[in-house]
Amino acid sequence: MLRALTRALRLPRPWRPLQTRSCASDGAAGDPEIQVRVLAGPDQGITEILMNRPSARNALGNVLVSELLEALARLREDQQVRVLLFRSGVKGVFCAGADLKEREQMSEAEVGIFVQRLRGLMNEIAFPAPTIAAMDGFALGGGLELALACDLRVAAASSAVMGLIETTRGLLPGAGGTQRLPRCLGVALAKELIFTGRRLSGAQAQALGLVNHTVPQNEEGNAAYHRARALAQEILPQAPIAVRLGKVAIDRGMDVDIASGMAIEGICYAQNIPTQDRLEGMAAFREKRPPRFVGK
């Protein structure tokens, strides 16, 4: 069992630098619906995926899902990505959920295939580096499922509205909501929220533990984004391999018993021992200076 775990938890091969492309959308038909932004200066190491489909409130249609999958596949190969931040370019909304107008035109078989793709997208957000969702507006249905797939969530206290509202549309969450919400909040509370289709403000969501931080909204409507970026800046100076391995240990360990979880932690720890960053951390401590981690 330990050999199988070791193989499964092995770090990926060294990543190649990403050649970033701009794909900003102005909402016109045929324009790309996301933009990948690699930040520089003090934010170097933060990469943003900006959803920009204003005509449909960032609803998850075929094009948006395809572009997100493509972007995640490319970003997964880039070692320079230390934090991945999801945000919206549409004021007042993070993601309105599935594109029900588009789905109305699908056959039953096509619906099943699309929901499977949507579920696959949420699994791809289980990214090697930490992920943060910045919710400045509505995050409903699949929009909240996308945020739940992220490691951390930040919301505007008043303008963010979130909920798994599928039961109010004759549906049930199909992109991971029935699995990730109970893991986040506990079974009884997750059942209550899903059964009722209740909507929560950012402040209510934080009180329940659904989001990590809430902030008062600003005039520009992007306060959660700024708080999420500040949170990402706290992660940037830390040893990236240790951060990624810590994420693996937590994510894999939550799905097994405590003894197996401890074994997973041990395997992850063993992979960190030969890294240059571990030696740098010890040297920096001894020399009473800030460490300079390089991700090796």
PLY file of the C-alpha trace (Angstrom):
ply
format ascii 1.0
element vertex 296
property float x
property float y
property float z
element edge 295
property int vertex1
property int vertex2
end_header
0.00 0.00 0.00
2.79 2.42 0.90
4.50 1.81 -2.46
1.29 2.57 -4.30
0.80 5.72 -2.24
4.36 6.82 -2.93
3.85 6.48 -6.68
0.50 8.31 -6.51
1.90 11.17 -4.44
5.11 11.70 -6.39
5.59 15.31 -7.46
5.08 16.00 -11.16
8.03 16.37 -13.50
9.65 19.83 -13.61
7.19 22.19 -15.25
7.86 24.21 -18.38
7.33 27.99 -18.39
3.93 29.03 -19.70
3.69 31.25 -22.73
0.76 33.38 -21.64
-1.71 34.69 -24.15
-4.24 37.45 -23.76
-7.84 36.49 -24.44
-9.88 39.35 -23.04
-13.52 39.45 -24.09
-15.79 42.41 -24.64
-18.84 40.17 -24.69
-19.16 40.02 -28.49
-20.03 36.67 -30.06
-16.95 34.59 -30.81
-14.65 36.45 -28.42
-12.74 34.41 -25.82
-14.54 34.29 -22.48
-11.56 34.12 -20.12
-8.27 35.90 -19.74
-5.13 34.47 -18.14
-3.01 37.10 -16.43
0.48 36.49 -15.07
1.21 39.18 -12.50
4.63 40.81 -12.10
6.57 42.83 -9.54
5.62 42.07 -5.93
2.82 39.82 -7.26
5.16 37.66 -9.34
4.06 34.06 -8.88
0.34 34.91 -8.86
-1.61 33.96 -11.96
-5.22 35.01 -12.45
-7.99 33.43 -14.48
-10.48 36.18 -15.20
-13.93 35.05 -16.37
-15.47 37.59 -18.72
-18.78 36.57 -20.26
-20.97 39.58 -19.44
-23.83 38.64 -21.76
-24.53 35.53 -19.65
-23.21 36.61 -16.22
-20.26 34.22 -16.60
-22.61 31.25 -16.92
-20.78 27.99 -17.55
-21.52 27.21 -21.18
-19.60 25.01 -23.60
-17.17 27.72 -24.69
-16.35 28.97 -21.19
-15.86 25.43 -19.89
-13.61 24.54 -22.84
-11.49 27.67 -22.35
-11.13 27.03 -18.62
-10.05 23.43 -19.25
-7.50 24.57 -21.84
-6.11 27.28 -19.56
-5.79 24.90 -16.61
-4.01 22.30 -18.73
-1.47 24.90 -19.86
-1.00 26.46 -16.43
-0.46 23.05 -14.83
2.83 22.85 -16.76
4.20 26.16 -15.46
6.44 26.00 -12.40
6.22 29.77 -11.99
2.57 29.56 -10.89
2.69 29.63 -7.10
-0.92 30.76 -6.55
-3.84 30.57 -9.00
-6.61 33.10 -8.44
-10.10 32.90 -10.00
-11.94 36.19 -10.43
-14.61 37.84 -12.53
-14.39 40.65 -15.05
-18.15 41.17 -14.82
-19.20 43.52 -12.02
-21.68 42.08 -9.53
-21.19 38.45 -10.44
-18.57 35.75 -9.91
-20.30 33.00 -11.87
-24.05 32.58 -12.27
-23.79 28.80 -12.62
-24.64 26.56 -15.54
-25.92 28.12 -18.75
-29.50 26.83 -18.57
-30.51 28.56 -21.82
-27.80 26.63 -23.62
-28.72 23.43 -21.79
-32.36 23.81 -22.83
-31.27 23.14 -26.41
-29.46 19.91 -25.50
-30.79 16.38 -25.71
-30.80 14.25 -22.55
-27.65 12.49 -23.76
-25.93 15.82 -24.44
-26.86 17.08 -20.97
-25.22 14.05 -19.38
-22.05 14.53 -21.41
-21.87 18.24 -20.62
-22.38 17.75 -16.87
-19.62 15.15 -16.94
-17.33 17.75 -18.57
-18.34 20.26 -15.92
-17.50 17.77 -13.19
-14.15 17.18 -14.87
-13.48 20.93 -14.88
-14.00 21.14 -11.13
-11.61 18.23 -10.66
-8.99 20.03 -12.78
-9.21 23.00 -10.41
-7.61 20.60 -7.90
-4.40 22.23 -9.10
-0.82 21.58 -7.82
-0.52 25.15 -6.49
-2.98 26.78 -4.05
-6.15 28.15 -5.65
-8.27 31.08 -4.42
-11.76 32.15 -5.51
-12.49 35.90 -5.25
-16.27 36.27 -5.05
-17.39 39.88 -5.42
-20.88 39.01 -6.61
-23.26 36.14 -7.32
-21.85 32.59 -7.13
-24.81 30.29 -7.66
-25.06 26.61 -8.52
-22.05 25.72 -10.66
-20.50 29.07 -9.74
-20.36 28.05 -6.09
-19.19 24.57 -7.11
-16.28 26.23 -8.90
-15.44 28.21 -5.74
-15.76 25.05 -3.63
-13.21 23.35 -5.88
-10.70 26.05 -4.90
-8.58 25.74 -1.76
-9.56 29.14 -0.35
-12.50 31.49 -0.83
-12.82 35.24 -0.23
-16.14 37.08 -0.54
-17.56 40.58 -0.36
-19.69 40.68 2.78
-22.81 42.19 1.21
-22.59 41.93 -2.59
-21.54 38.29 -2.75
-24.52 35.93 -2.86
-23.89 32.20 -3.00
-25.83 28.98 -2.85
-26.36 25.57 -4.41
-29.78 26.49 -5.75
-30.23 23.57 -8.16
-33.24 22.10 -6.31
-35.16 25.32 -7.02
-34.70 24.54 -10.75
-35.70 20.88 -10.61
-32.05 19.78 -10.51
-29.42 18.72 -8.01
-25.79 19.81 -7.82
-23.90 17.82 -10.43
-20.41 19.32 -10.52
-19.17 18.25 -7.11
-21.45 20.27 -4.84
-22.95 17.24 -3.08
-19.42 16.07 -2.24
-17.44 19.23 -1.56
-20.04 21.15 0.46
-20.39 18.44 3.18
-16.62 18.14 3.33
-16.48 21.90 3.90
-19.42 22.39 6.28
-20.41 18.96 7.54
-23.18 16.65 6.34
-26.21 18.08 8.18
-25.59 21.70 7.21
-24.77 20.78 3.61
-28.03 18.84 3.36
-29.98 21.79 4.72
-28.46 24.20 2.22
-28.93 21.85 -0.74
-32.45 20.72 0.23
-33.64 24.32 0.64
-31.63 25.91 -2.17
-30.87 28.70 0.27
-28.82 31.73 -0.78
-26.22 33.17 1.60
-24.57 36.55 1.77
-20.80 36.69 2.08
-21.13 37.50 5.78
-23.46 34.54 6.37
-21.13 32.26 4.42
-18.17 33.24 6.58
-20.16 32.62 9.76
-20.79 29.06 8.55
-17.17 28.52 7.49
-17.93 28.42 3.76
-15.48 31.27 2.99
-12.17 32.11 4.62
-12.51 35.91 4.61
-15.12 38.57 3.94
-14.54 42.25 3.25
-16.82 45.30 2.85
-17.46 46.00 -0.82
-15.82 49.05 -2.41
-17.05 51.43 -5.11
-15.25 49.52 -7.85
-16.95 46.28 -6.80
-13.68 44.32 -6.48
-12.92 44.29 -2.75
-12.90 40.49 -2.53
-10.41 40.35 -5.38
-8.03 42.72 -3.56
-8.34 40.69 -0.35
-7.74 37.47 -2.29
-4.63 38.96 -3.88
-3.36 40.01 -0.45
-3.91 36.44 0.74
-1.98 35.16 -2.28
0.85 37.54 -1.39
1.09 35.86 2.02
1.61 32.50 0.31
4.19 33.71 -2.22
7.25 33.90 0.12
6.76 30.35 1.41
8.62 27.34 0.02
6.58 26.34 -3.05
7.40 22.63 -2.99
6.51 22.42 0.70
3.26 24.29 0.05
2.31 21.95 -2.79
3.19 18.85 -0.79
1.23 20.19 2.19
-1.76 20.57 -0.12
-1.37 16.99 -1.36
-1.12 15.66 2.20
-4.27 17.47 3.29
-6.33 16.67 0.19
-5.40 12.99 0.03
-5.43 12.56 3.79
-9.00 13.84 4.17
-10.32 10.91 2.14
-8.81 8.14 4.26
-8.55 7.05 7.90
-6.10 8.81 10.20
-3.48 6.04 10.02
-3.44 6.16 6.22
-3.43 9.95 6.40
-0.33 9.88 8.58
1.34 7.58 6.05
0.49 10.05 3.27
1.98 12.88 5.33
5.14 10.83 5.83
5.50 10.18 2.10
5.04 13.88 1.34
7.53 14.87 4.03
10.10 12.43 2.64
9.81 14.03 -0.80
10.60 17.44 0.71
13.75 16.33 2.58
16.15 16.42 -0.42
14.99 19.83 -1.68
17.26 22.88 -1.83
14.48 24.92 -0.23
14.58 22.83 2.95
18.30 23.47 3.30
17.77 27.16 2.53
15.12 27.39 5.24
17.45 25.89 7.82
20.32 28.16 6.73
18.12 31.25 6.88
17.00 30.33 10.38
20.58 29.82 11.51
21.75 33.08 9.91
18.73 35.07 11.15
17.68 36.26 7.68
14.61 35.82 5.48
14.78 32.64 3.36
15.03 32.84 -0.43
13.10 29.86 -1.75
13.49 28.93 -5.40
11.19 25.93 -5.76
13.93 23.30 -6.04
0 1
1 2
2 3
3 4
4 5
5 6
6 7
7 8
8 9
9 10
10 11
11 12
12 13
13 14
14 15
15 16
16 17
17 18
18 19
19 20
20 21
21 22
22 23
23 24
24 25
25 26
26 27
27 28
28 29
29 30
30 31
31 32
32 33
33 34
34 35
35 36
36 37
37 38
38 39
39 40
40 41
41 42
42 43
43 44
44 45
45 46
46 47
47 48
48 49
49 50
50 51
51 52
52 53
53 54
54 55
55 56
56 57
57 58
58 59
59 60
60 61
61 62
62 63
63 64
64 65
65 66
66 67
67 68
68 69
69 70
70 71
71 72
72 73
73 74
74 75
75 76
76 77
77 78
78 79
79 80
80 81
81 82
82 83
83 84
84 85
85 86
86 87
87 88
88 89
89 90
90 91
91 92
92 93
93 94
94 95
95 96
96 97
97 98
98 99
99 100
100 101
101 102
102 103
103 104
104 105
105 106
106 107
107 108
108 109
109 110
110 111
111 112
112 113
113 114
114 115
115 116
116 117
117 118
118 119
119 120
120 121
121 122
122 123
123 124
124 125
125 126
126 127
127 128
128 129
129 130
130 131
131 132
132 133
133 134
134 135
135 136
136 137
137 138
138 139
139 140
140 141
141 142
142 143
143 144
144 145
145 146
146 147
147 148
148 149
149 150
150 151
151 152
152 153
153 154
154 155
155 156
156 157
157 158
158 159
159 160
160 161
161 162
162 163
163 164
164 165
165 166
166 167
167 168
168 169
169 170
170 171
171 172
172 173
173 174
174 175
175 176
176 177
177 178
178 179
179 180
180 181
181 182
182 183
183 184
184 185
185 186
186 187
187 188
188 189
189 190
190 191
191 192
192 193
193 194
194 195
195 196
196 197
197 198
198 199
199 200
200 201
201 202
202 203
203 204
204 205
205 206
206 207
207 208
208 209
209 210
210 211
211 212
212 213
213 214
214 215
215 216
216 217
217 218
218 219
219 220
220 221
221 222
222 223
223 224
224 225
225 226
226 227
227 228
228 229
229 230
230 231
231 232
232 233
233 234
234 235
235 236
236 237
237 238
238 239
239 240
240 241
241 242
242 243
243 244
244 245
245 246
246 247
247 248
248 249
249 250
250 251
251 252
252 253
253 254
254 255
255 256
256 257
257 258
258 259
259 260
260 261
261 262
262 263
263 264
264 265
265 266
266 267
267 268
268 269
269 270
270 271
271 272
272 273
273 274
274 275
275 276
276 277
277 278
278 279
279 280
280 281
281 282
282 283
283 284
284 285
285 286
286 287
287 288
288 289
289 290
290 291
291 292
292 293
293 294
294 295
